Amino acid sequence: MGCRYPGDPMDRFWVRYSDAPTTAIQTGHDVGLNNMPDDPPLTVMQTSFYEPNFTVSITALADVLTTSTVAGSHKYYIAYFFAEVDERVNASGQRVFDITVNGDLFAQGVDIYTDASGMYKGLEYYTNTSVPLGPYSDNIIIESKARSTSIYPASIAGIEVLQLFDNPMNATTPTFSLDGTDCTS
């Protein structure tokens, strides 16, 4: 189901994605989280999942959100969290990849080592809240593909997806079904 990280300053509900890439690298090093507006938990940033090309399909909050407003076409805020924790990557250009969302190019030439200024430093790419992604149907397909010149495959530490609602002051706020499990257990 999902969990919460005790140290998450935003007290977010995190869903473990069971179809995520199967190869992961974890580190015990501190990962610098400077200049990361969405302030992910350190534990999230200390693990990177990777494959040469991977696809993550997210059915928009269907398992979590318990409201009839899920159906239809919505706009989304998406944040991607990265940190180069693979000690084999020690120079620019060794891991370079592109990211698409439902076939639309989101970021190209992502080079975590270069963009974050080295190892063990957090990096975040996110959509502009004044120009959110979408509208998309309730299934979001996020693809990361390594460039042909890349020595190492695409990598990601986490993805944050927020479905944006028009919520007039008199409307009801969607309810969430959260079990509150601690992610560290």
C-alpha positions in Angstrom: 0.0 0.0 0.0 1.8 3.1 1.1 3.8 4.6 3.9 5.2 7.8 5.5 8.8 8.7 6.3 9.1 10.0 9.8 11.6 12.7 8.6 9.5 14.0 5.7 9.0 17.7 6.4 5.9 17.7 4.2 4.4 14.5 5.8 3.7 13.0 2.4 2.2 9.7 1.7 4.6 7.6 -0.4 3.4 4.6 -2.5 6.0 1.9 -3.2 5.8 1.2 -6.9 5.9 -2.5 -7.4 6.6 -2.4 -11.1 9.6 -0.1 -10.7 12.9 -1.0 -12.2 14.3 -4.0 -10.4 17.9 -2.8 -10.1 18.6 -0.5 -7.2 21.7 1.1 -5.7 21.6 2.3 -2.1 24.1 4.4 -0.2 24.7 5.3 3.4 26.3 8.6 2.4 24.5 11.8 3.2 22.9 13.3 0.0 22.9 17.0 -0.2 19.3 18.3 -0.5 20.1 22.0 -1.1 18.0 23.7 -3.7 15.3 21.0 -3.8 12.0 22.8 -3.5 10.0 19.7 -2.7 12.3 18.6 0.1 12.2 14.8 -0.3 13.2 12.5 2.6 16.9 11.7 2.7 16.0 8.0 2.6 14.3 8.4 -0.8 17.4 10.2 -2.2 19.8 7.5 -0.9 18.3 4.9 -3.3 18.4 5.0 -7.1 16.6 2.6 -9.4 17.9 2.1 -12.9 17.5 0.3 -16.2 18.6 1.3 -19.7 15.0 2.2 -20.6 12.2 2.0 -18.1 8.5 2.9 -18.0 6.5 3.8 -15.0 2.7 3.7 -15.4 0.8 5.6 -12.8 -3.0 5.3 -12.6 -3.8 8.7 -11.1 -4.2 8.1 -7.4 -6.9 5.4 -8.1 -5.8 3.3 -5.1 -5.5 6.2 -2.8 -8.0 8.8 -3.7 -11.6 7.9 -2.8 -13.6 10.5 -4.6 -15.7 10.5 -7.8 -13.5 13.4 -9.2 -10.8 10.8 -10.3 -12.6 10.0 -13.5 -11.8 12.2 -16.5 -8.9 14.3 -17.7 -6.8 16.2 -15.2 -3.7 18.3 -14.9 -0.7 17.3 -12.9 2.3 18.6 -11.1 5.2 16.1 -11.3 8.6 16.2 -9.6 11.4 13.9 -10.4 14.1 13.3 -7.7 17.6 12.2 -8.6 21.0 11.7 -6.9 24.0 10.1 -8.4 24.8 7.4 -5.8 26.5 4.9 -8.2 30.2 5.1 -7.5 31.0 3.9 -11.0 29.7 7.2 -12.4 32.5 9.6 -11.8 32.4 12.1 -14.7 29.9 14.1 -16.8 28.3 12.3 -19.8 28.4 8.8 -18.3 24.7 8.6 -17.5 22.5 10.7 -19.9 18.9 10.1 -20.6 15.6 11.7 -21.7 12.2 11.7 -19.9 8.8 11.8 -21.5 5.4 12.0 -20.0 2.6 10.4 -22.1 4.9 10.7 -25.1 5.6 14.4 -24.5 9.2 15.3 -24.0 9.6 16.5 -20.4 13.4 16.7 -20.0 16.2 15.9 -22.4 19.9 15.2 -21.8 19.4 14.7 -18.0 23.0 14.1 -16.7 22.6 13.7 -12.9 26.4 14.0 -12.2 26.7 17.3 -14.2 23.3 18.8 -13.3 23.7 18.2 -9.6 27.4 19.1 -9.6 28.8 15.7 -8.6 28.1 12.7 -6.4 25.7 12.5 -3.5 23.9 15.7 -4.3 20.1 15.9 -4.8 18.6 17.1 -8.1 15.0 17.8 -8.8 13.2 18.4 -12.1 9.6 19.6 -11.8 6.8 21.0 -13.8 5.9 24.7 -13.5 2.9 25.0 -11.3 1.5 27.8 -13.5 1.8 25.6 -16.5 1.0 22.1 -15.2 1.2 18.9 -17.3 -1.9 17.6 -19.0 -4.7 17.4 -19.3 -4.1 13.6 -19.3 -6.5 10.8 -18.7 -6.1 8.9 -15.4 -3.1 7.0 -16.6 0.3 8.7 -16.7 3.1 7.0 -18.6 6.6 8.2 -17.6 9.4 6.9 -19.7 13.2 7.4 -19.2 15.5 6.3 -22.0 19.2 6.3 -21.9 20.9 8.0 -24.8 23.0 5.9 -27.1 26.2 7.6 -25.9 25.4 6.9 -22.3 27.6 4.4 -20.6 25.2 3.8 -17.7 21.4 3.4 -17.8 18.7 6.0 -16.8 18.3 6.3 -13.0 15.7 7.8 -10.7 15.3 8.1 -6.9 11.6 9.0 -6.8 8.7 10.6 -8.5 6.1 12.9 -6.9 2.7 13.2 -8.7 0.1 15.7 -7.6 -3.3 15.7 -9.3 -4.4 19.3 -9.5 -8.1 20.1 -8.7 -10.2 23.1 -9.2 -11.5 23.4 -5.7 -13.8 26.4 -5.0 -14.0 27.4 -1.4 -17.4 25.8 -1.0 -16.4 22.4 -2.5 -15.5 19.4 -0.5 -11.9 18.4 -0.3 -11.1 14.9 -1.6 -10.6 12.3 1.1 -7.7 10.0 1.2 -7.4 6.4 2.5 -4.1 6.4 4.3 -2.8 3.6 6.5 0.1 5.7 7.8 2.6 2.9 7.8 6.2 4.0 8.6 8.3 3.6 5.4 11.3 2.7 7.4 9.8 -0.5 8.9 
